[in-house]
Structures are given as C-alpha cells and as structure tokens.
C-alpha cells in the first residue's frame, strides 16, 4: 500500500545516553505532521509515547523510560508515514544497585521518577508527568511584572499543575503576543492531547495485559484458600499463621534496619536542615551582614536587605524564622539609634543631614527625624552664637564654624519624603508656628549679639550682661563696619531667599539701618580726624598753578567711597547723619597760624608769610575745584541735600581765607605803612620850610620797593593772588599817607609841591593838601613825575598786568 509521506527517520538524539526518565531531544525527518499524527515512540524497546511532546516535523522531546535493553534504537511511528527507522541509538545507564544492608553515604530511594514540576527526582507515578508546553504553540513570554499579576489575580497561579491554576494568568504570561489563529490551534492541540492521553493509557494497559491476568489469578487463588480454611481467627489457621509470619518479619526487619533507619532519619534531618539553611541563607546571614555593612557605612545595602527580609518574613509563624527576624530587628533598632545620633550631631553638612533623614525614613524610624534635626540645629546655632561672644570676651578664638544657618530645607522637602507628614491640619499649623518661633528666636539672638558688639547703647540695661562686653576688646574702623554690614545684609538676603516672612526679618532690617548710621558716624569721625592731620603731609612745594600736592590729594573722595555703600539709603532718611556729614567740612581748627603746618620738605624752608600765601592759594583751589568735585560725586551717587553741604563747606573755607588774608596783609602792610612817617621826617624835615623839590623823596622809593617785594613774593606763589594782595597793600599805604598828611598843620609852596610829587596817586591824601594854582608849579610837578617814572621804569613794570607764569620753587 502506498503512503502519502515517507516513513519517519531518526537521525539524532541528545543526549545519547542517560538514566531512566532522562529528557531527550529527538531530531530527524518526517516525524509527523502534528501531535495527533504521532502514534508511537519507543526507545530501547520501551514505549515513551506517554511523555512524548511533538515540536515539529523534525523535532520531538520525550523522556526515556526504564527499558529492559541497555542500548537500542529510537523508533517513531506516525499515521501518515507508518513505522520509521533510526540511524542512531540510545544507551540506557542503569544506576548501581545497593543491597539492603550495604553502607551508603546517601539514602537510596526504591523508586526514582522524575518530577518536572520540582525539577528533581522523586518517587511519583509516571502518569503525573506534564509537558512543558501544553498548548503546542510558540511560547511568547510577556513583560508584565509578577507583582502586577499577583495583584490582578489574587490567590491564583499561572502554574498549570497548581490547584489554583488560572488559565487567563497562564495565557497572559506565556502567550501575550500570540494571535487569535494561534490560540485556536492551541485549543485544537489541547483536545488532541486529551484524546491521546486516553488512548495512551489504554495502550499502556494493553501492553501489560499478561501481568494483570497473573495478578488476577494470584488473588483468586488466595481468596479460594481463605474460603476453604473456614475460620480466620482460629489458632493454626492460615490467616493466623500469615499474621504471625508477618509480625516476625516486621520485628526482624526492625531489628536489622533499626540502625540503618536511625541513620536515615538523622541524615534526613541533617539534609533538611541544610536545605533550609541553603534556601533561607539570606535570612540566617542577614544579622551578620547588617553588622558588617554598618561598619563599612553601606547603609543603603542594609536598608534594601531589611526591606526584603521584612516583606518575606515579617509575618512569619515559623519559630526559627521568628527568632532570626527578631535578631534582625534588634540590629536595625541599633542602626536607627546610630543614624539618629549622627543626624543630631553638630556640626554637619546639609548633604549628610539629608542622607541620614532618608535612611531613618526608609527604616521607618519613630517620630519625625527631619523635625528633630531642625530642633537640634536650632539649639546648636543658639549656643554657637553665644559661645562666639563668650570666647571673644575671654580672649579665646573658637575654631568651630557652621556651613549654613539652619537646615531650613527640611521643613519643606524632607517632611513629606520621610513619611512623617502631619496627620491633621491642626498639627501642621502647630509645626509651622513652632518653626516660626525658632526663626524668630534665632534672628533676635543674632540681632542682640550684634547690637551688644557694635551698638551696646541700644540694648536694655538688663541684657548688657548677656550680650554686651565687646567694646572693651577692640575698636572697629569704618572699613570693618562696612564689612559687617555686608555680612548682615547677606544674612538677610539669604533668609529672604528662603521665603522667611517679612515680619521675622524686620528686626534685621532695623539693625541694618542703625548699623549704617553707626558706620557712617564712625567713618565721618575718623575722616574728620584724618582731615585734621592732613597738615602733617604738607610739603609746601608749589606747582605752576600756585597750589601744593596736599590740596590735590583725593582723600575725601577715597573716604567718600568707603561710606557710600553705607549711606545710599541712610542720608536721605536720617537728618542726624546728614548733619554729621556737613560738620566734616566745617573744620573748627585755627589754621590762621602757619606754625601748625610743620611738615616741611627737606632743603626748603618757607617763611610764615609764604606759608600764608600758599594756604590762601590752596583755599582758592578748594573753593573752585575740590568742593565742586565732591558735589559732583554726591550727585553721581544719588545723594540729596548736598547743596547745604557745599554751602557750609564753602563758607568755612571763605572764613578761613579771610582770616589768613588779613593775617598776611597785617604782616606785610604794617611794616611798609610804619616806615612812612620816619621816612618823611628824617633829617628834621619840615613841610613849612623846605627847598624846591628835585624829585621823589627816598621814603616813597623805599615803600615802593617794599611793595614790589611783596608783589614778587605773591607772584611766586600764585599770580591770581597778586591783584587782591597788592590792592590791599596799596590801600593800607594810602590810608597811612592820608592820615599823615591830615596831621600836617600847614605847607609852604615848596612843601606843597614836594608832597604832590610824592603822593599824586593817592586821591584821599591829595584832598588834604593845598592845591597848586600856578602853571609853573604844575609844569614842574609834571616834569618831576616823568623823571621819576623814567628812573623807576623797571620797578614800575611789575605793577602792570602780565601773562608770565610764576616760577616753580
């Protein structure tokens, strides 16, 4: 009879040898068109169809049964191809048999069947074996986590051998990507496997039919003998004899195997204990691992292991597990205490604080670690500020510093993360109020300590003993005060950035305002003292503009830059500071005495009159340039009210200029005016009895030379001062001449002509003289004046306007 397909041909098997119930993979050609087409499979003469799993036309997976032959072929039979052949063979390895009294290191089971559910050998029926792919289609493992499946199907399982098997779970887990057509094929395969199972069981029974008949005959013979015996409990009956034989056999077996069975029980107990230790070694080693990781600082590892152990054994009822888990809880409790101690240890960085709070949160520490950290930081900062003051007063300098004012982030960030969120709004509001009180206490303590150090007069008398006492140690300059203001301002800005309420920061704002005023006062006082000492830097060297290097010093501008940052808002709001700033330019020092300026350049020693001229020139420069420059600086930096400052300063300089000018005129004009009277009446000169004049008398020439000397002295310092000084000198000489002429009772004709010749330029004096009426007298007077001008031309040139620059000395 011809067939549609070629007979099956086995060309390979893997492995090629093994013990009974070894799983093998058979490969070849024409091994069937499907699971239903496979009707026969024998290995070494043993029927293996019951465990066979058809995979494809070239692959079959099955388990080798306990065949009689040690080596044999692999024969596959299909409906479409018939009985097949094999080009390979399989070698069945039989385990060494151990007698009932032989020594053995392990217990040898009487039956050794393979259980594919537990993946180990066990004495169970071969009929309990299950295929690994019951649907017969390609397995497509899904990516749904096991925990999600357990939540979706509570109390169920995807294991098809389990009592709580869920088909939906199995399909989602193993065939999530299979199409509907493939699932239809799988359903058909299940039906065929059920039919095959029934047929396979019947074939298995048919194969051992003779054994069943023999067993049936033996049971029938025993039944007949029992019926013919008649009595079952009569002594000497077959039943009684059989019972006695069995009891003796049992006693003999117990005697023979008591030691062996004891060793077996002990070995089983040891093996079970080792299996438990091996299976749950994570739990048993956990206390020691926790201790080691704590010593190494691997707190993350400890927390992960603890969470795993808690999820697995937290609710266990096994005594040994409960005992070990209690030891784990003891170690975790010690770790909580250690982490809390590290968290509350000060000083510490924000990074460490966050880390410890997270650890305590993951370990479910009681209370609120974040709040405990805030409270500890609060107390530490308060004590640190107080220690700073005490150590400074006692002469010590603490080296302890802290990185941040307080871990304010804890209140907003880690409170929720730690799992210690307030359970009610009332408690949350209470925490907010407590935190607000902490900030208020810190800011008040900071402000009081700064006031005690810099503004002790602003503290109540009762608080001076706690916060005062700094002023006896050192005196801070304006530059240091400016730095302190920057520091306090930075503290205020940092707290503002943390969204601290403005009412808590008001005390710092008030402190900043008072510190600015105080810094301004100290800076101005020091500046005033420095300005008073500027005279010590005078070198009296005059430049081409008639001023010294002292007046060009930008000292005031430099000092202005120091307190500018302090007064940017204070000057516009504080009249006291404004008045003090005005007073700096109202220098109440007697500068009319040139002897106060003792700084003289080596090799140059100006007279007191020359110093007065130099100071007058410097005063003009101050009025015309320096004060204007200062006013420009004020306006540039936004100061208001500078007009009054400039006005008061200019008035002060003008008053100083007036005093110095009067002093100089007095020193130079008085000697010239005083020499007039002795010169007029030298040689018993008499205005009523004198000769005809031949020229200007010598006393006038001497006065003119003295005036020229003053002119040279003034011109050497500053040509701008020449008109002002000479006009005053000439005015003083004219006044003296007028007085002297008014004192003369009468003049002769020659005397009148002589006096006209000498004082023709002084109109006030001429008014007191007799007038010349004759033309000859007037002509003679004109000739005498022209002669004098001609002879004194060089001397008179200095009184003419000139653009010649003064010579630098």
PyMOL commands that set and color helices and strands:
alter all, ss='L'
color gray80, all
select helices_A, chain A and resi 35-37+49-51+126-128+146-152+167-174+180-207+209-229+238-279+281-296+299-313+319-344+350-362+369-394+409-417+425-454+456-458+461-467+478-497+502-537+549-552+555-567+575-585+594-596+608-636+642-680+698-717+719-743+749-759+763-767+775-791+793-799
alter helices_A, ss='H'
color red, helices_A
select strands_A, chain A and resi 9-14+17-18+23-29+38-43+46-47+53-56+59-63+71-78+82-83+85-86+89-92+113-115+120-122
alter strands_A, ss='S'
color yellow, strands_A
deselect
rebuild
show_as cartoon
